[in-house]
Amino acid sequence: MSILDRYIIVEVIKHFAMVLIAGTGIYLVVDFFENVDNFLAAGLTVMRMLQFLQLKLPLITAQITPVGILLAVLITFGLMNKNNEIIALKSGGMSVYSLIRPIFYVGLFSTIFLFLISEIMVPLTIAKANDIYRVEVKKYTQTRGVKDIWFKSHRCIVFISYFNPKKNTISGVTLNFFDARFRLQRRVDAVEGQFQQGRWVLHDIMEQELNENSGTYDTRFIEKNVENIDFMPEDLQRVAKKSEEMSFKELLRYIQDVESEGYDATPYRVDLHGKFALPLACLIVCLIGAGITVRKVNRHGLSVNIALGIVVIFLYWIVHSFCLSLGHGGMLPPVVAAWMSNFIFACFAVYSLLNAE
């Protein structure tokens, strides 16, 4: 590795650390003031909230890394442009691709770093943070996950075999209604349910109701019925185990378990591919940033380059989120939904690099 390569890599890492610290600080301050009232209302101390924020640090780092690495590349080359260092290197006969080589190394390293932190640290810490907020702050007592959920409401105990958090549908539903003496009055078993117009609509129902005269349960079958259950999809989403709380292997086993029982795991398959697609975005945005700043004609100042970088990362998040939404809804195959944004911006990176000389 040449002296120039080491110099550029050190400068990018230094600026990345500065951006990461600043971005994390802003994120934590905003998160603190958004949640401090909820923690105090739940009788928790500020120290407990600081522990909660500390557990969120790996997730915050993972979210900021693509933005930080792009801004670091733009700042590094922007300062080199400002000090005429790039012009001097080009005048000495150096190709711009020699300047891009260390950026490729940085992008590759940041991709591996983001994958490892998302695979090892984030699942452990964010699960604990979510449990603090769910159990200690919101006082939810439901079981955790999207499979085999037990949910207690007023004189009713609900069992849900599977909850699809993207479509707000429930499958394998059992409702047990009790009277004041906790005697089972009515049981409803449904194949599936969907939340429509503020109410749960159940399909393919078997209903058993207590006959007060005989003391037995009368059974009847109903194709469709509306049940007044006092929990919302948002309540189930709070207890649903999220993809970021699972490593790749855990998520894969989770998908296989869900699909083996005949349920649709498409949203989780999209997130599974996303675990590889998102880290690779670090390499792509690094090359885009290099292409923007080292091209032959670059009259833009440092602030303009940073603004362009923010626009690029903003557009990436829009396209990526849109494609993921299409994948979660089943309109795109999981592989296409997760990798489409990377393909589009990789093409843009190649175009910008080809025009950089």
Buried (B, 14 or more C-beta within 10 A) or exposed (E): EEEBBEBBBEBBBEBBEBBBEEBBEEBBEEBBEEBEEEBEEBEBEEEBBEBBBEBBBBBBBBBBBBBBBBBBBBBBBBBBBEEEBBEEBBEEEEEBEBBBBBBBBBBBBBBEBBBEBBBEBBBEBBBBBBBBBBBBBBEBEBEBBBBBBEBEEEEBBBBBBBBBBBBBBBBBBBBBBBEEEEEBBBBBBBEBBBBEEEEBBBBBBBBBBBEEEEEEBEEEEEEEBEBEBEBEBEBBBBBBBBBBBBBBEBBBEBBEEBBEEEBBBBBBBBBBBBBBBBBBBBBBBBBBBBBBBBBEEBEBEBEBBBEBBBEBBEBBBEBBEEBBBBBBBBEBBBBBBBBBBBEBBBEBBBEBBEEBE
